[in-house]
Amino acid sequence: MHRTRCEKLKDDLIGEAVLLILKDNGPINFKSLAVKLKIMASTERDVERRSALSSAVAEVEQKVKSSGGMHSDVRKNCHINSMHHLMVNTTQHKYDKKH
């Protein structure tokens, strides 16, 4: 896969933002990443880096929007899956084995 210089720079800047969040002992999620990238973009003087930061912010904000209702669905599925073993007989007797 061939990535452009801007895509590589964007990935590097996202990694840099994650490291800064970790240094501040902050939570790693799309929202905190978007905030950190915006802060970095607001203080960046280099045009190319500022452009890559803006692109990274747009990409991360898109992820935030697309994962909006996902957390409640994941929690609901985890709850259902954790109860599943109580309702299904998974014990296998020695005479039930198939060889």
C-alpha positions in Angstrom: 0.0 0.0 0.0 1.4 3.4 -1.0 0.7 6.2 1.4 1.4 9.8 0.6 3.7 12.0 2.6 0.7 13.8 4.1 -0.9 10.4 5.3 2.4 9.4 6.9 2.7 12.8 8.6 -0.9 12.5 9.8 -0.2 9.1 11.3 2.9 10.4 13.0 1.0 13.4 14.4 -1.8 11.1 15.7 0.9 9.0 17.5 2.4 12.2 18.9 -1.0 13.3 20.2 -1.5 9.9 21.8 1.9 10.1 23.5 1.0 13.6 24.8 -2.3 12.3 26.2 -0.5 9.4 27.9 2.1 11.8 29.3 -0.8 13.8 30.9 -2.3 10.6 32.2 -5.4 11.3 30.2 -7.9 8.8 28.8 -7.2 7.4 25.3 -10.4 7.7 23.3 -11.5 9.4 20.1 -12.8 12.4 21.9 -9.6 13.1 23.8 -7.6 12.5 20.7 -9.6 15.0 18.7 -9.2 17.6 21.5 -5.4 17.1 21.7 -5.1 17.3 17.9 -7.1 20.5 17.8 -4.8 22.0 20.5 -1.8 20.9 18.5 -3.2 22.4 15.3 -4.0 25.7 17.0 -0.3 26.2 18.1 1.3 24.7 15.0 3.3 27.2 12.8 4.3 24.8 9.9 1.7 24.9 7.2 2.1 21.2 6.2 1.9 20.0 9.7 -1.2 22.2 10.4 -2.8 20.8 7.3 -2.1 17.2 8.4 -3.4 18.0 11.9 -6.6 19.3 10.4 -7.0 16.2 8.3 -6.3 14.0 11.4 -9.0 16.0 13.4 -11.5 15.4 10.6 -10.7 11.7 10.5 -11.0 11.3 14.3 -14.2 13.3 14.5 -15.7 11.1 11.9 -14.8 8.1 14.0 -16.5 9.8 17.0 -19.7 10.3 15.0 -19.7 6.8 13.5 -19.2 5.2 16.9 -21.9 7.3 18.7 -24.4 4.6 19.7 -21.9 1.7 19.6 -21.0 1.7 23.3 -24.6 1.0 24.5 -24.9 -1.9 21.9 -21.6 -3.3 23.0 -22.6 -3.2 26.7 -25.9 -4.8 25.9 -24.3 -7.6 24.0 -21.7 -8.2 26.7 -24.5 -8.5 29.2 -26.4 -10.9 27.1 -23.2 -13.0 26.4 -22.4 -13.1 30.1 -25.8 -14.5 30.8 -25.8 -17.0 27.9 -23.8 -19.6 29.8 -26.5 -19.8 32.5 -29.2 -20.6 30.0 -27.4 -23.2 27.8 -26.3 -26.6 29.0 -22.7 -26.8 27.9 -21.7 -29.7 30.1 -20.6 -32.7 28.2 -21.0 -36.2 29.7 -18.5 -38.9 29.0 -21.0 -40.8 26.9 -21.9 -37.7 24.8 -18.4 -37.4 23.3 -18.0 -38.1 19.6 -14.8 -39.6 18.3 
